[in-house]
Amino acid sequence: MVRLPLVLTASMIAMAALTLSPAHAKGPDALSAAIADASRPDTDKQRDANRKPAETLAFAGVKPGDRVAELLPGAGYFTRLFSKVVGTGGHVYALVPAPLADAPADALDRAARVKAIAADPNYSNVSVVVEPFAQLKAPEPVDLVWTSQNYHDFHNFPGLDVTVFNQLVFDALKPGGTYLVLDHAAEPGSGVRDTATLHRIDVDTVKKEVLAAGFVLVGSSDLLHQADDPHAVKVFDPSVRGKTDQFILKFRKPKP
């Protein structure tokens, strides 16, 4: 009768510690809150089923307080999510390449779209950085550099040396920081053959290029794997759009 209350007390303490631990309390809750954010446009929410943001961001390890550099943020699908996950103690740098003189209208709209997000009070921790892409960098060392569905385009920018660019990413990260590459898969062994035509890239080519910059591959995910994708059509083709086979690679900058 004397020992029972002691056992119960110890169990209650253990349960409280689990409930209040930062990893348990902040991580999943921050991700759930970001996805449930009422400020997200309906077009973003409609894409959640295909993009699996909760699982993808959890795999990346983004958390409250992080500094994130997002390469080529597009219409800001992940920008808004990053903003809410990192919170007031963190910051999101949306890195957009300065348009070339003969750039198409869509390229000119890239900065405008993400600047509209940064101007929204709901996403006040977002800053837009517009520079020539060959020298693009964040204003401070970051915890995560993220690129989704556009690493293949690095091979299509005039004058951009991917080897040098990946080294810039390496230099932009804090020691121990993460470089997350998510992209449309090309036919195995195709290298960079389809980057400009089908907007795809061979996963092994990405690994080779990023590892050459000094990174370590610490994980890969098949969250977005689609076995039915033939890898032979453009990612914009109606037969695969929104359902392409995609890979996710997680690299880390080693600590000294």
MIKOLLUM-76543 format. One line per 2 residues: for each residue x, y, z of C-alpha. Coordinates in steps of 0.25 Angstrom, whole numbers, plus 5000, padded with zeros to 4 digits. Example, Ala and Ser with C-alpha at 12.3 -4.5 7.8 and 13.67 -1.06 7.14 Angstrom:
REM residues 2
5049 4982 5031 | 5055 4996 5029
//
This chain:
REM residues 256
5000 5000 5000 | 5012 5009 5002
5019 5006 4989 | 5007 5008 4980
5006 5023 4981 | 5021 5024 4978
5020 5015 4965 | 5008 5024 4961
5015 5036 4963 | 5027 5032 4955
5018 5028 4944 | 5012 5041 4944
5025 5048 4944 | 5030 5040 4932
5017 5043 4924 | 5018 5058 4927
5033 5058 4922 | 5028 5052 4909
5017 5062 4908 | 5026 5074 4910
5038 5070 4903 | 5041 5080 4892
5042 5070 4880 | 5028 5065 4884
5021 5078 4887 | 5027 5087 4877
5030 5079 4864 | 5017 5072 4860
5008 5083 4866 | 5016 5094 4858
5014 5085 4845 | 5000 5083 4848
4997 5098 4851 | 5004 5102 4838
4996 5093 4829 | 4983 5097 4836
4987 5112 4834 | 4974 5119 4830
4983 5129 4822 | 4987 5118 4812
4980 5120 4799 | 4970 5109 4794
4979 5106 4783 | 4990 5102 4792
4981 5093 4801 | 4976 5086 4788
4990 5082 4785 | 4993 5076 4799
4988 5062 4796 | 4999 5061 4785
5010 5068 4792 | 5009 5062 4806
5014 5074 4813 | 5013 5069 4827
5022 5057 4824 | 5031 5064 4815
5034 5075 4824 | 5036 5065 4836
5046 5058 4827 | 5053 5071 4825
5054 5073 4840 | 5049 5088 4839
5045 5093 4853 | 5042 5106 4861
5053 5116 4861 | 5060 5111 4848
5066 5120 4837 | 5061 5115 4824
5066 5118 4810 | 5056 5114 4799
5062 5113 4785 | 5052 5117 4774
5039 5118 4783 | 5030 5119 4771
5016 5123 4775 | 5020 5121 4790
5013 5108 4794 | 5025 5104 4803
5028 5118 4806 | 5015 5120 4814
5017 5107 4821 | 5032 5110 4825
5027 5123 4831 | 5017 5117 4840
5026 5105 4844 | 5039 5114 4848
5030 5124 4855 | 5034 5138 4860
5047 5133 4865 | 5051 5128 4851
5052 5134 4837 | 5050 5130 4823
5058 5135 4811 | 5051 5133 4798
5063 5133 4788 | 5059 5138 4774
5068 5139 4762 | 5068 5153 4756
5062 5152 4742 | 5070 5153 4729
5068 5164 4720 | 5060 5155 4710
5053 5147 4721 | 5039 5143 4718
5027 5150 4726 | 5026 5138 4735
5040 5140 4740 | 5037 5155 4743
5026 5150 4751 | 5034 5141 4760
5039 5152 4770 | 5025 5159 4770
5018 5146 4774 | 5027 5144 4786
5028 5158 4790 | 5013 5159 4791
5014 5148 4802 | 5025 5155 4809
5016 5168 4809 | 5005 5160 4816
5005 5162 4831 | 5002 5147 4833
5016 5144 4827 | 5024 5155 4833
5036 5146 4835 | 5038 5145 4820
5049 5153 4812 | 5051 5152 4797
5065 5152 4792 | 5066 5155 4777
5080 5154 4771 | 5087 5148 4759
5085 5133 4762 | 5100 5130 4760
5103 5138 4773 | 5090 5136 4780
5092 5135 4795 | 5084 5137 4808
5087 5149 4817 | 5092 5140 4829
5095 5125 4831 | 5083 5116 4830
5079 5103 4836 | 5072 5098 4823
5073 5101 4808 | 5061 5095 4801
5058 5093 4786 | 5046 5086 4782
5043 5082 4767 | 5053 5091 4761
5067 5086 4764 | 5067 5081 4749
5066 5095 4745 | 5079 5099 4751
5085 5092 4738 | 5076 5101 4729
5080 5115 4735 | 5090 5121 4725
5104 5122 4731 | 5101 5115 4743
5111 5105 4748 | 5104 5095 4756
5117 5090 4763 | 5119 5104 4767
5105 5107 4771 | 5104 5094 4780
5117 5100 4787 | 5110 5113 4790
5099 5105 4796 | 5109 5098 4805
5115 5111 4809 | 5101 5117 4812
5098 5106 4822 | 5102 5106 4837
5110 5094 4841 | 5101 5082 4842
5090 5089 4833 | 5082 5082 4823
5081 5083 4808 | 5067 5077 4803
5066 5074 4789 | 5052 5069 4784
5050 5067 4769 | 5043 5060 4757
5050 5047 4754 | 5056 5044 4741
5059 5031 4734 | 5070 5024 4742
5083 5026 4736 | 5078 5038 4727
5087 5048 4735 | 5083 5062 4731
5077 5059 4717 | 5063 5062 4721
5065 5075 4729 | 5061 5085 4719
5051 5076 4711 | 5043 5068 4721
5047 5076 4733 | 5053 5063 4740
5066 5059 4745 | 5073 5045 4749
5073 5044 4764 | 5087 5038 4764
5092 5050 4756 | 5087 5059 4767
5094 5051 4778 | 5107 5051 4770
5107 5066 4768 | 5103 5070 4783
5112 5060 4789 | 5124 5066 4781
5121 5080 4788 | 5125 5073 4802
5111 5069 4806 | 5107 5056 4813
5095 5048 4808 | 5087 5045 4821
5074 5041 4816 | 5064 5039 4804
5049 5037 4804 | 5039 5030 4794
5028 5038 4800 | 5025 5044 4786
5029 5032 4778 | 5019 5028 4767
5021 5015 4761 | 5012 5017 4749
5020 5029 4744 | 5027 5025 4731
5037 5036 4732 | 5036 5039 4717
5027 5051 4717 | 5027 5065 4722
5023 5067 4736 | 5013 5077 4731
5006 5066 4722 | 4992 5064 4727
4994 5049 4729 | 5004 5051 4740
5003 5065 4745 | 5002 5065 4760
5005 5051 4760 | 5019 5050 4755
5029 5041 4761 | 5038 5050 4771
5050 5047 4779 | 5054 5054 4792
5068 5054 4796 | 5074 5060 4810
5088 5064 4810 | 5096 5070 4822
5107 5079 4823 | 5117 5072 4833
5121 5079 4846 | 5136 5082 4848
//
